[in-house]
Amino acid sequence: MMKRLVLIMLATAGLAACDNEPTRDVQFYLDNKEERTVKLTECLNNPGEKSHTPNCKNALAAEQKTLMQGTGMPTIK
């Protein structure tokens, strides 16, 4: 658990320093849970600057899709 937290913190710090990161689509964040967690953490830590970026929106959409699956609610495709 501690290793994961350190990894997330390091990845977030690395991504925060990168202004020209590539835009990832929703499917990327569905397929890469760890990347999705890192991106969501970054977005939630700085919502004023990050919440409207394409990657934050796509990571959030992927998170919402994963939360909807298995709850008896219809899946969003």
mmCIF file of the N, C-alpha and C atoms, coordinates in Angstrom:
data_MODEL
# 
_entry.id   MODEL 
# 
loop_
_atom_site.group_PDB 
_atom_site.id 
_atom_site.type_symbol 
_atom_site.label_atom_id 
_atom_site.label_alt_id 
_atom_site.label_comp_id 
_atom_site.label_asym_id 
_atom_site.label_entity_id 
_atom_site.label_seq_id 
_atom_site.pdbx_PDB_ins_code 
_atom_site.Cartn_x 
_atom_site.Cartn_y 
_atom_site.Cartn_z 
_atom_site.occupancy 
_atom_site.B_iso_or_equiv 
_atom_site.pdbx_formal_charge 
_atom_site.auth_seq_id 
_atom_site.auth_comp_id 
_atom_site.auth_asym_id 
_atom_site.auth_atom_id 
_atom_site.pdbx_PDB_model_num 
ATOM 1   N N  . MET A 1 1  ? 0.836   -1.189 0.000   1.00 0.00 ? 1  MET A N  1 
ATOM 2   C CA . MET A 1 1  ? 0.000   0.000  0.000   1.00 0.00 ? 1  MET A CA 1 
ATOM 3   C C  . MET A 1 1  ? 0.876   1.247  0.000   1.00 0.00 ? 1  MET A C  1 
ATOM 4   N N  . MET A 1 2  ? 1.910   1.258  0.811   1.00 0.00 ? 2  MET A N  1 
ATOM 5   C CA . MET A 1 2  ? 2.792   2.419  0.883   1.00 0.00 ? 2  MET A CA 1 
ATOM 6   C C  . MET A 1 2  ? 3.546   2.603  -0.427  1.00 0.00 ? 2  MET A C  1 
ATOM 7   N N  . LYS A 1 3  ? 3.976   1.499  -1.043  1.00 0.00 ? 3  LYS A N  1 
ATOM 8   C CA . LYS A 1 3  ? 4.669   1.590  -2.332  1.00 0.00 ? 3  LYS A CA 1 
ATOM 9   C C  . LYS A 1 3  ? 3.761   2.218  -3.378  1.00 0.00 ? 3  LYS A C  1 
ATOM 10  N N  . ARG A 1 4  ? 2.501   1.836  -3.362  1.00 0.00 ? 4  ARG A N  1 
ATOM 11  C CA . ARG A 1 4  ? 1.544   2.351  -4.341  1.00 0.00 ? 4  ARG A CA 1 
ATOM 12  C C  . ARG A 1 4  ? 1.346   3.855  -4.136  1.00 0.00 ? 4  ARG A C  1 
ATOM 13  N N  . LEU A 1 5  ? 1.234   4.276  -2.878  1.00 0.00 ? 5  LEU A N  1 
ATOM 14  C CA . LEU A 1 5  ? 1.060   5.689  -2.578  1.00 0.00 ? 5  LEU A CA 1 
ATOM 15  C C  . LEU A 1 5  ? 2.266   6.495  -3.039  1.00 0.00 ? 5  LEU A C  1 
ATOM 16  N N  . VAL A 1 6  ? 3.457   5.984  -2.797  1.00 0.00 ? 6  VAL A N  1 
ATOM 17  C CA . VAL A 1 6  ? 4.672   6.665  -3.235  1.00 0.00 ? 6  VAL A CA 1 
ATOM 18  C C  . VAL A 1 6  ? 4.717   6.740  -4.753  1.00 0.00 ? 6  VAL A C  1 
ATOM 19  N N  . LEU A 1 7  ? 4.351   5.648  -5.420  1.00 0.00 ? 7  LEU A N  1 
ATOM 20  C CA . LEU A 1 7  ? 4.332   5.618  -6.881  1.00 0.00 ? 7  LEU A CA 1 
ATOM 21  C C  . LEU A 1 7  ? 3.346   6.645  -7.436  1.00 0.00 ? 7  LEU A C  1 
ATOM 22  N N  . ILE A 1 8  ? 2.177   6.711  -6.840  1.00 0.00 ? 8  ILE A N  1 
ATOM 23  C CA . ILE A 1 8  ? 1.174   7.684  -7.280  1.00 0.00 ? 8  ILE A CA 1 
ATOM 24  C C  . ILE A 1 8  ? 1.678   9.104  -7.079  1.00 0.00 ? 8  ILE A C  1 
ATOM 25  N N  . MET A 1 9  ? 2.289   9.358  -5.949  1.00 0.00 ? 9  MET A N  1 
ATOM 26  C CA . MET A 1 9  ? 2.796   10.706 -5.669  1.00 0.00 ? 9  MET A CA 1 
ATOM 27  C C  . MET A 1 9  ? 3.906   11.083 -6.650  1.00 0.00 ? 9  MET A C  1 
ATOM 28  N N  . LEU A 1 10 ? 4.807   10.172 -6.933  1.00 0.00 ? 10 LEU A N  1 
ATOM 29  C CA . LEU A 1 10 ? 5.892   10.446 -7.877  1.00 0.00 ? 10 LEU A CA 1 
ATOM 30  C C  . LEU A 1 10 ? 5.356   10.662 -9.288  1.00 0.00 ? 10 LEU A C  1 
ATOM 31  N N  . ALA A 1 11 ? 4.423   9.832  -9.684  1.00 0.00 ? 11 ALA A N  1 
ATOM 32  C CA . ALA A 1 11 ? 3.848   9.975  -11.023 1.00 0.00 ? 11 ALA A CA 1 
ATOM 33  C C  . ALA A 1 11 ? 3.083   11.284 -11.156 1.00 0.00 ? 11 ALA A C  1 
ATOM 34  N N  . THR A 1 12 ? 2.363   11.652 -10.112 1.00 0.00 ? 12 THR A N  1 
ATOM 35  C CA . THR A 1 12 ? 1.624   12.913 -10.124 1.00 0.00 ? 12 THR A CA 1 
ATOM 36  C C  . THR A 1 12 ? 2.578   14.089 -10.221 1.00 0.00 ? 12 THR A C  1 
ATOM 37  N N  . ALA A 1 13 ? 3.646   14.048 -9.465  1.00 0.00 ? 13 ALA A N  1 
ATOM 38  C CA . ALA A 1 13 ? 4.630   15.128 -9.518  1.00 0.00 ? 13 ALA A CA 1 
ATOM 39  C C  . ALA A 1 13 ? 5.271   15.206 -10.904 1.00 0.00 ? 13 ALA A C  1 
ATOM 40  N N  . GLY A 1 14 ? 5.539   14.070 -11.488 1.00 0.00 ? 14 GLY A N  1 
ATOM 41  C CA . GLY A 1 14 ? 6.124   14.045 -12.829 1.00 0.00 ? 14 GLY A CA 1 
ATOM 42  C C  . GLY A 1 14 ? 5.175   14.579 -13.878 1.00 0.00 ? 14 GLY A C  1 
ATOM 43  N N  . LEU A 1 15 ? 3.903   14.239 -13.769 1.00 0.00 ? 15 LEU A N  1 
ATOM 44  C CA . LEU A 1 15 ? 2.924   14.722 -14.729 1.00 0.00 ? 15 LEU A CA 1 
ATOM 45  C C  . LEU A 1 15 ? 2.624   16.209 -14.539 1.00 0.00 ? 15 LEU A C  1 
ATOM 46  N N  . ALA A 1 16 ? 2.683   16.675 -13.312 1.00 0.00 ? 16 ALA A N  1 
ATOM 47  C CA . ALA A 1 16 ? 2.412   18.083 -13.050 1.00 0.00 ? 16 ALA A CA 1 
ATOM 48  C C  . ALA A 1 16 ? 3.470   18.972 -13.696 1.00 0.00 ? 16 ALA A C  1 
ATOM 49  N N  . ALA A 1 17 ? 4.666   18.450 -13.835 1.00 0.00 ? 17 ALA A N  1 
ATOM 50  C CA . ALA A 1 17 ? 5.743   19.229 -14.434 1.00 0.00 ? 17 ALA A CA 1 
ATOM 51  C C  . ALA A 1 17 ? 5.649   19.238 -15.961 1.00 0.00 ? 17 ALA A C  1 
ATOM 52  N N  . CYS A 1 18 ? 4.807   18.393 -16.507 1.00 0.00 ? 18 CYS A N  1 
ATOM 53  C CA . CYS A 1 18 ? 4.695   18.250 -17.957 1.00 0.00 ? 18 CYS A CA 1 
ATOM 54  C C  . CYS A 1 18 ? 3.465   18.993 -18.466 1.00 0.00 ? 18 CYS A C  1 
ATOM 55  N N  . ASP A 1 19 ? 3.676   20.090 -19.186 1.00 0.00 ? 19 ASP A N  1 
ATOM 56  C CA . ASP A 1 19 ? 2.562   20.875 -19.701 1.00 0.00 ? 19 ASP A CA 1 
ATOM 57  C C  . ASP A 1 19 ? 1.995   20.306 -20.988 1.00 0.00 ? 19 ASP A C  1 
ATOM 58  N N  . ASN A 1 20 ? 2.793   19.574 -21.732 1.00 0.00 ? 20 ASN A N  1 
ATOM 59  C CA . ASN A 1 20 ? 2.369   19.080 -23.047 1.00 0.00 ? 20 ASN A CA 1 
ATOM 60  C C  . ASN A 1 20 ? 2.151   17.581 -23.050 1.00 0.00 ? 20 ASN A C  1 
ATOM 61  N N  . GLU A 1 21 ? 1.488   17.069 -22.040 1.00 0.00 ? 21 GLU A N  1 
ATOM 62  C CA . GLU A 1 21 ? 1.250   15.628 -22.014 1.00 0.00 ? 21 GLU A CA 1 
ATOM 63  C C  . GLU A 1 21 ? 0.251   15.246 -23.107 1.00 0.00 ? 21 GLU A C  1 
ATOM 64  N N  . PRO A 1 22 ? 0.381   14.071 -23.669 1.00 0.00 ? 22 PRO A N  1 
ATOM 65  C CA . PRO A 1 22 ? -0.551  13.657 -24.721 1.00 0.00 ? 22 PRO A CA 1 
ATOM 66  C C  . PRO A 1 22 ? -1.954  13.443 -24.150 1.00 0.00 ? 22 PRO A C  1 
ATOM 67  N N  . THR A 1 23 ? -2.948  13.691 -24.955 1.00 0.00 ? 23 THR A N  1 
ATOM 68  C CA . THR A 1 23 ? -4.324  13.463 -24.525 1.00 0.00 ? 23 THR A CA 1 
ATOM 69  C C  . THR A 1 23 ? -4.617  11.974 -24.626 1.00 0.00 ? 23 THR A C  1 
ATOM 70  N N  . ARG A 1 24 ? -5.089  11.416 -23.528 1.00 0.00 ? 24 ARG A N  1 
ATOM 71  C CA . ARG A 1 24 ? -5.458  9.994  -23.467 1.00 0.00 ? 24 ARG A CA 1 
ATOM 72  C C  . ARG A 1 24 ? -6.972  9.896  -23.560 1.00 0.00 ? 24 ARG A C  1 
ATOM 73  N N  . ASP A 1 25 ? -7.469  8.894  -24.276 1.00 0.00 ? 25 ASP A N  1 
ATOM 74  C CA . ASP A 1 25 ? -8.913  8.744  -24.389 1.00 0.00 ? 25 ASP A CA 1 
ATOM 75  C C  . ASP A 1 25 ? -9.475  7.922  -23.227 1.00 0.00 ? 25 ASP A C  1 
ATOM 76  N N  . VAL A 1 26 ? -10.798 7.849  -23.171 1.00 0.00 ? 26 VAL A N  1 
ATOM 77  C CA . VAL A 1 26 ? -11.469 7.146  -22.085 1.00 0.00 ? 26 VAL A CA 1 
ATOM 78  C C  . VAL A 1 26 ? -11.044 5.679  -22.056 1.00 0.00 ? 26 VAL A C  1 
ATOM 79  N N  . GLN A 1 27 ? -10.916 5.053  -23.218 1.00 0.00 ? 27 GLN A N  1 
ATOM 80  C CA . GLN A 1 27 ? -10.534 3.645  -23.262 1.00 0.00 ? 27 GLN A CA 1 
ATOM 81  C C  . GLN A 1 27 ? -9.155  3.415  -22.632 1.00 0.00 ? 27 GLN A C  1 
ATOM 82  N N  . PHE A 1 28 ? -8.228  4.340  -22.843 1.00 0.00 ? 28 PHE A N  1 
ATOM 83  C CA . PHE A 1 28 ? -6.912  4.223  -22.224 1.00 0.00 ? 28 PHE A CA 1 
ATOM 84  C C  . PHE A 1 28 ? -7.053  4.161  -20.700 1.00 0.00 ? 28 PHE A C  1 
ATOM 85  N N  . TYR A 1 29 ? -7.857  5.059  -20.150 1.00 0.00 ? 29 TYR A N  1 
ATOM 86  C CA . TYR A 1 29 ? -8.030  5.080  -18.694 1.00 0.00 ? 29 TYR A CA 1 
ATOM 87  C C  . TYR A 1 29 ? -8.833  3.884  -18.192 1.00 0.00 ? 29 TYR A C  1 
ATOM 88  N N  . LEU A 1 30 ? -9.706  3.322  -19.012 1.00 0.00 ? 30 LEU A N  1 
ATOM 89  C CA . LEU A 1 30 ? -10.398 2.090  -18.631 1.00 0.00 ? 30 LEU A CA 1 
ATOM 90  C C  . LEU A 1 30 ? -9.413  0.930  -18.571 1.00 0.00 ? 30 LEU A C  1 
ATOM 91  N N  . ASP A 1 31 ? -8.483  0.891  -19.512 1.00 0.00 ? 31 ASP A N  1 
ATOM 92  C CA . ASP A 1 31 ? -7.516  -0.197 -19.604 1.00 0.00 ? 31 ASP A CA 1 
ATOM 93  C C  . ASP A 1 31 ? -6.361  -0.058 -18.610 1.00 0.00 ? 31 ASP A C  1 
ATOM 94  N N  . ASN A 1 32 ? -6.129  1.146  -18.087 1.00 0.00 ? 32 ASN A N  1 
ATOM 95  C CA . ASN A 1 32 ? -4.976  1.425  -17.218 1.00 0.00 ? 32 ASN A CA 1 
ATOM 96  C C  . ASN A 1 32 ? -5.445  2.044  -15.906 1.00 0.00 ? 32 ASN A C  1 
ATOM 97  N N  . LYS A 1 33 ? -5.885  1.186  -14.998 1.00 0.00 ? 33 LYS A N  1 
ATOM 98  C CA . LYS A 1 33 ? -6.453  1.656  -13.729 1.00 0.00 ? 33 LYS A CA 1 
ATOM 99  C C  . LYS A 1 33 ? -5.468  2.509  -12.942 1.00 0.00 ? 33 LYS A C  1 
ATOM 100 N N  . GLU A 1 34 ? -4.212  2.114  -12.910 1.00 0.00 ? 34 GLU A N  1 
ATOM 101 C CA . GLU A 1 34 ? -3.216  2.863  -12.143 1.00 0.00 ? 34 GLU A CA 1 
ATOM 102 C C  . GLU A 1 34 ? -3.025  4.273  -12.716 1.00 0.00 ? 34 GLU A C  1 
ATOM 103 N N  . GLU A 1 35 ? -2.970  4.371  -14.036 1.00 0.00 ? 35 GLU A N  1 
ATOM 104 C CA . GLU A 1 35 ? -2.858  5.688  -14.680 1.00 0.00 ? 35 GLU A CA 1 
ATOM 105 C C  . GLU A 1 35 ? -4.097  6.544  -14.384 1.00 0.00 ? 35 GLU A C  1 
ATOM 106 N N  . ARG A 1 36 ? -5.254  5.883  -14.383 1.00 0.00 ? 36 ARG A N  1 
ATOM 107 C CA . ARG A 1 36 ? -6.500  6.586  -14.082 1.00 0.00 ? 36 ARG A CA 1 
ATOM 108 C C  . ARG A 1 36 ? -6.474  7.130  -12.656 1.00 0.00 ? 36 ARG A C  1 
ATOM 109 N N  . THR A 1 37 ? -6.009  6.329  -11.717 1.00 0.00 ? 37 THR A N  1 
ATOM 110 C CA . THR A 1 37 ? -5.923  6.759  -10.319 1.00 0.00 ? 37 THR A CA 1 
ATOM 111 C C  . THR A 1 37 ? -4.976  7.935  -10.168 1.00 0.00 ? 37 THR A C  1 
ATOM 112 N N  . VAL A 1 38 ? -3.844  7.865  -10.831 1.00 0.00 ? 38 VAL A N  1 
ATOM 113 C CA . VAL A 1 38 ? -2.871  8.963  -10.777 1.00 0.00 ? 38 VAL A CA 1 
ATOM 114 C C  . VAL A 1 38 ? -3.483  10.241 -11.340 1.00 0.00 ? 38 VAL A C  1 
ATOM 115 N N  . LYS A 1 39 ? -4.126  10.128 -12.489 1.00 0.00 ? 39 LYS A N  1 
ATOM 116 C CA . LYS A 1 39 ? -4.709  11.312 -13.136 1.00 0.00 ? 39 LYS A CA 1 
ATOM 117 C C  . LYS A 1 39 ? -5.827  11.896 -12.278 1.00 0.00 ? 39 LYS A C  1 
ATOM 118 N N  . LEU A 1 40 ? -6.691  11.054 -11.725 1.00 0.00 ? 40 LEU A N  1 
ATOM 119 C CA . LEU A 1 40 ? -7.776  11.557 -10.888 1.00 0.00 ? 40 LEU A CA 1 
ATOM 120 C C  . LEU A 1 40 ? -7.248  12.234 -9.632  1.00 0.00 ? 40 LEU A C  1 
ATOM 121 N N  . THR A 1 41 ? -6.204  11.695 -9.055  1.00 0.00 ? 41 THR A N  1 
ATOM 122 C CA . THR A 1 41 ? -5.586  12.316 -7.885  1.00 0.00 ? 41 THR A CA 1 
ATOM 123 C C  . THR A 1 41 ? -5.047  13.692 -8.246  1.00 0.00 ? 41 THR A C  1 
ATOM 124 N N  . GLU A 1 42 ? -4.363  13.780 -9.366  1.00 0.00 ? 42 GLU A N  1 
ATOM 125 C CA . GLU A 1 42 ? -3.836  15.064 -9.845  1.00 0.00 ? 42 GLU A CA 1 
ATOM 126 C C  . GLU A 1 42 ? -4.968  16.060 -10.065 1.00 0.00 ? 42 GLU A C  1 
ATOM 127 N N  . CYS A 1 43 ? -6.031  15.615 -10.693 1.00 0.00 ? 43 CYS A N  1 
ATOM 128 C CA . CYS A 1 43 ? -7.162  16.502 -11.006 1.00 0.00 ? 43 CYS A CA 1 
ATOM 129 C C  . CYS A 1 43 ? -7.864  16.984 -9.750  1.00 0.00 ? 43 CYS A C  1 
ATOM 130 N N  . LEU A 1 44 ? -8.040  16.084 -8.784  1.00 0.00 ? 44 LEU A N  1 
ATOM 131 C CA . LEU A 1 44 ? -8.723  16.454 -7.548  1.00 0.00 ? 44 LEU A CA 1 
ATOM 132 C C  . LEU A 1 44 ? -7.870  17.345 -6.659  1.00 0.00 ? 44 LEU A C  1 
ATOM 133 N N  . ASN A 1 45 ? -6.561  17.235 -6.767  1.00 0.00 ? 45 ASN A N  1 
ATOM 134 C CA . ASN A 1 45 ? -5.667  18.069 -5.964  1.00 0.00 ? 45 ASN A CA 1 
ATOM 135 C C  . ASN A 1 45 ? -5.572  19.497 -6.488  1.00 0.00 ? 45 ASN A C  1 
ATOM 136 N N  . ASN A 1 46 ? -5.941  19.726 -7.738  1.00 0.00 ? 46 ASN A N  1 
ATOM 137 C CA . ASN A 1 46 ? -5.867  21.062 -8.326  1.00 0.00 ? 46 ASN A CA 1 
ATOM 138 C C  . ASN A 1 46 ? -7.037  21.276 -9.290  1.00 0.00 ? 46 ASN A C  1 
ATOM 139 N N  . PRO A 1 47 ? -8.272  21.249 -8.768  1.00 0.00 ? 47 PRO A N  1 
ATOM 140 C CA . PRO A 1 47 ? -9.430  21.325 -9.657  1.00 0.00 ? 47 PRO A CA 1 
ATOM 141 C C  . PRO A 1 47 ? -9.555  22.649 -10.402 1.00 0.00 ? 47 PRO A C  1 
ATOM 142 N N  . GLY A 1 48 ? -9.090  23.727 -9.827  1.00 0.00 ? 48 GLY A N  1 
ATOM 143 C CA . GLY A 1 48 ? -9.192  25.015 -10.485 1.00 0.00 ? 48 GLY A CA 1 
ATOM 144 C C  . GLY A 1 48 ? -8.417  25.078 -11.787 1.00 0.00 ? 48 GLY A C  1 
ATOM 145 N N  . GLU A 1 49 ? -7.307  24.376 -11.831 1.00 0.00 ? 49 GLU A N  1 
ATOM 146 C CA . GLU A 1 49 ? -6.446  24.403 -13.014 1.00 0.00 ? 49 GLU A CA 1 
ATOM 147 C C  . GLU A 1 49 ? -6.614  23.165 -13.889 1.00 0.00 ? 49 GLU A C  1 
ATOM 148 N N  . LYS A 1 50 ? -6.949  22.039 -13.289 1.00 0.00 ? 50 LYS A N  1 
ATOM 149 C CA . LYS A 1 50 ? -6.909  20.776 -14.024 1.00 0.00 ? 50 LYS A CA 1 
ATOM 150 C C  . LYS A 1 50 ? -8.270  20.187 -14.396 1.00 0.00 ? 50 LYS A C  1 
ATOM 151 N N  . SER A 1 51 ? -9.338  20.540 -13.686 1.00 0.00 ? 51 SER A N  1 
ATOM 152 C CA . SER A 1 51 ? -10.591 19.800 -13.847 1.00 0.00 ? 51 SER A CA 1 
ATOM 153 C C  . SER A 1 51 ? -11.198 19.876 -15.241 1.00 0.00 ? 51 SER A C  1 
ATOM 154 N N  . HIS A 1 52 ? -10.867 20.896 -16.009 1.00 0.00 ? 52 HIS A N  1 
ATOM 155 C CA . HIS A 1 52 ? -11.448 21.025 -17.344 1.00 0.00 ? 52 HIS A CA 1 
ATOM 156 C C  . HIS A 1 52 ? -10.505 20.580 -18.461 1.00 0.00 ? 52 HIS A C  1 
ATOM 157 N N  . THR A 1 53 ? -9.402  19.942 -18.102 1.00 0.00 ? 53 THR A N  1 
ATOM 158 C CA . THR A 1 53 ? -8.485  19.454 -19.129 1.00 0.00 ? 53 THR A CA 1 
ATOM 159 C C  . THR A 1 53 ? -9.037  18.151 -19.720 1.00 0.00 ? 53 THR A C  1 
ATOM 160 N N  . PRO A 1 54 ? -8.695  17.853 -20.971 1.00 0.00 ? 54 PRO A N  1 
ATOM 161 C CA . PRO A 1 54 ? -9.208  16.626 -21.599 1.00 0.00 ? 54 PRO A CA 1 
ATOM 162 C C  . PRO A 1 54 ? -8.869  15.356 -20.817 1.00 0.00 ? 54 PRO A C  1 
ATOM 163 N N  . ASN A 1 55 ? -7.655  15.254 -20.293 1.00 0.00 ? 55 ASN A N  1 
ATOM 164 C CA . ASN A 1 55 ? -7.276  14.032 -19.583 1.00 0.00 ? 55 ASN A CA 1 
ATOM 165 C C  . ASN A 1 55 ? -8.046  13.872 -18.281 1.00 0.00 ? 55 ASN A C  1 
ATOM 166 N N  . CYS A 1 56 ? -8.322  14.964 -17.576 1.00 0.00 ? 56 CYS A N  1 
ATOM 167 C CA . CYS A 1 56 ? -9.117  14.865 -16.352 1.00 0.00 ? 56 CYS A CA 1 
ATOM 168 C C  . CYS A 1 56 ? -10.539 14.437 -16.678 1.00 0.00 ? 56 CYS A C  1 
ATOM 169 N N  . LYS A 1 57 ? -11.103 15.015 -17.712 1.00 0.00 ? 57 LYS A N  1 
ATOM 170 C CA . LYS A 1 57 ? -12.464 14.645 -18.117 1.00 0.00 ? 57 LYS A CA 1 
ATOM 171 C C  . LYS A 1 57 ? -12.522 13.187 -18.551 1.00 0.00 ? 57 LYS A C  1 
ATOM 172 N N  . ASN A 1 58 ? -11.526 12.728 -19.308 1.00 0.00 ? 58 ASN A N  1 
ATOM 173 C CA . ASN A 1 58 ? -11.513 11.351 -19.788 1.00 0.00 ? 58 ASN A CA 1 
ATOM 174 C C  . ASN A 1 58 ? -11.282 10.352 -18.653 1.00 0.00 ? 58 ASN A C  1 
ATOM 175 N N  . ALA A 1 59 ? -10.407 10.692 -17.721 1.00 0.00 ? 59 ALA A N  1 
ATOM 176 C CA . ALA A 1 59 ? -10.169 9.816  -16.572 1.00 0.00 ? 59 ALA A CA 1 
ATOM 177 C C  . ALA A 1 59 ? -11.428 9.721  -15.714 1.00 0.00 ? 59 ALA A C  1 
ATOM 178 N N  . LEU A 1 60 ? -12.107 10.833 -15.518 1.00 0.00 ? 60 LEU A N  1 
ATOM 179 C CA . LEU A 1 60 ? -13.343 10.835 -14.738 1.00 0.00 ? 60 LEU A CA 1 
ATOM 180 C C  . LEU A 1 60 ? -14.429 10.015 -15.435 1.00 0.00 ? 60 LEU A C  1 
ATOM 181 N N  . ALA A 1 61 ? -14.542 10.158 -16.740 1.00 0.00 ? 61 ALA A N  1 
ATOM 182 C CA . ALA A 1 61 ? -15.527 9.372  -17.492 1.00 0.00 ? 61 ALA A CA 1 
ATOM 183 C C  . ALA A 1 61 ? -15.238 7.878  -17.363 1.00 0.00 ? 61 ALA A C  1 
ATOM 184 N N  . ALA A 1 62 ? -13.966 7.506  -17.424 1.00 0.00 ? 62 ALA A N  1 
ATOM 185 C CA . ALA A 1 62 ? -13.586 6.098  -17.273 1.00 0.00 ? 62 ALA A CA 1 
ATOM 186 C C  . ALA A 1 62 ? -13.926 5.604  -15.870 1.00 0.00 ? 62 ALA A C  1 
ATOM 187 N N  . GLU A 1 63 ? -13.666 6.424  -14.868 1.00 0.00 ? 63 GLU A N  1 
ATOM 188 C CA . GLU A 1 63 ? -13.974 6.048  -13.484 1.00 0.00 ? 63 GLU A CA 1 
ATOM 189 C C  . GLU A 1 63 ? -15.475 5.851  -13.317 1.00 0.00 ? 63 GLU A C  1 
ATOM 190 N N  . GLN A 1 64 ? -16.257 6.727  -13.886 1.00 0.00 ? 64 GLN A N  1 
ATOM 191 C CA . GLN A 1 64 ? -17.713 6.603  -13.795 1.00 0.00 ? 64 GLN A CA 1 
ATOM 192 C C  . GLN A 1 64 ? -18.197 5.332  -14.474 1.00 0.00 ? 64 GLN A C  1 
ATOM 193 N N  . LYS A 1 65 ? -17.620 4.996  -15.610 1.00 0.00 ? 65 LYS A N  1 
ATOM 194 C CA . LYS A 1 65 ? -17.996 3.751  -16.301 1.00 0.00 ? 65 LYS A CA 1 
ATOM 195 C C  . LYS A 1 65 ? -17.679 2.532  -15.452 1.00 0.00 ? 65 LYS A C  1 
ATOM 196 N N  . THR A 1 66 ? -16.513 2.523  -14.819 1.00 0.00 ? 66 THR A N  1 
ATOM 197 C CA . THR A 1 66 ? -16.152 1.360  -14.005 1.00 0.00 ? 66 THR A CA 1 
ATOM 198 C C  . THR A 1 66 ? -17.050 1.249  -12.781 1.00 0.00 ? 66 THR A C  1 
ATOM 199 N N  . LEU A 1 67 ? -17.468 2.381  -12.236 1.00 0.00 ? 67 LEU A N  1 
ATOM 200 C CA . LEU A 1 67 ? -18.351 2.354  -11.077 1.00 0.00 ? 67 LEU A CA 1 
ATOM 201 C C  . LEU A 1 67 ? -19.753 1.867  -11.443 1.00 0.00 ? 67 LEU A C  1 
ATOM 202 N N  . MET A 1 68 ? -20.173 2.143  -12.680 1.00 0.00 ? 68 MET A N  1 
ATOM 203 C CA . MET A 1 68 ? -21.502 1.736  -13.148 1.00 0.00 ? 68 MET A CA 1 
ATOM 204 C C  . MET A 1 68 ? -21.564 0.244  -13.436 1.00 0.00 ? 68 MET A C  1 
ATOM 205 N N  . GLN A 1 69 ? -20.474 -0.364 -13.808 1.00 0.00 ? 69 GLN A N  1 
ATOM 206 C CA . GLN A 1 69 ? -20.456 -1.780 -14.156 1.00 0.00 ? 69 GLN A CA 1 
ATOM 207 C C  . GLN A 1 69 ? -20.620 -2.623 -12.896 1.00 0.00 ? 69 GLN A C  1 
ATOM 208 N N  . GLY A 1 70 ? -21.439 -3.635 -12.980 1.00 0.00 ? 70 GLY A N  1 
ATOM 209 C CA . GLY A 1 70 ? -21.603 -4.560 -11.866 1.00 0.00 ? 70 GLY A CA 1 
ATOM 210 C C  . GLY A 1 70 ? -22.546 -4.068 -10.788 1.00 0.00 ? 70 GLY A C  1 
ATOM 211 N N  . THR A 1 71 ? -23.218 -2.940 -11.010 1.00 0.00 ? 71 THR A N  1 
ATOM 212 C CA . THR A 1 71 ? -24.141 -2.437 -9.989  1.00 0.00 ? 71 THR A CA 1 
ATOM 213 C C  . THR A 1 71 ? -25.589 -2.704 -10.348 1.00 0.00 ? 71 THR A C  1 
ATOM 214 N N  . GLY A 1 72 ? -25.824 -3.401 -11.444 1.00 0.00 ? 72 GLY A N  1 
ATOM 215 C CA . GLY A 1 72 ? -27.184 -3.638 -11.888 1.00 0.00 ? 72 GLY A CA 1 
ATOM 216 C C  . GLY A 1 72 ? -27.718 -2.504 -12.742 1.00 0.00 ? 72 GLY A C  1 
ATOM 217 N N  . MET A 1 73 ? -26.896 -1.470 -12.899 1.00 0.00 ? 73 MET A N  1 
ATOM 218 C CA . MET A 1 73 ? -27.289 -0.352 -13.743 1.00 0.00 ? 73 MET A CA 1 
ATOM 219 C C  . MET A 1 73 ? -26.804 -0.625 -15.151 1.00 0.00 ? 73 MET A C  1 
ATOM 220 N N  . PRO A 1 74 ? -27.440 -0.033 -16.148 1.00 0.00 ? 74 PRO A N  1 
ATOM 221 C CA . PRO A 1 74 ? -26.988 -0.261 -17.530 1.00 0.00 ? 74 PRO A CA 1 
ATOM 222 C C  . PRO A 1 74 ? -25.587 0.291  -17.755 1.00 0.00 ? 74 PRO A C  1 
ATOM 223 N N  . THR A 1 75 ? -24.838 -0.414 -18.575 1.00 0.00 ? 75 THR A N  1 
ATOM 224 C CA . THR A 1 75 ? -23.469 0.041  -18.889 1.00 0.00 ? 75 THR A CA 1 
ATOM 225 C C  . THR A 1 75 ? -23.509 1.144  -19.917 1.00 0.00 ? 75 THR A C  1 
ATOM 226 N N  . ILE A 1 76 ? -22.607 2.076  -19.767 1.00 0.00 ? 76 ILE A N  1 
ATOM 227 C CA . ILE A 1 76 ? -22.492 3.169  -20.733 1.00 0.00 ? 76 ILE A CA 1 
ATOM 228 C C  . ILE A 1 76 ? -21.420 2.782  -21.734 1.00 0.00 ? 76 ILE A C  1 
ATOM 229 N N  . LYS A 1 77 ? -21.747 2.867  -22.999 1.00 0.00 ? 77 LYS A N  1 
ATOM 230 C CA . LYS A 1 77 ? -20.763 2.509  -24.033 1.00 0.00 ? 77 LYS A CA 1 
ATOM 231 C C  . LYS A 1 77 ? -20.456 3.688  -24.888 1.00 0.00 ? 77 LYS A C  1 
# 
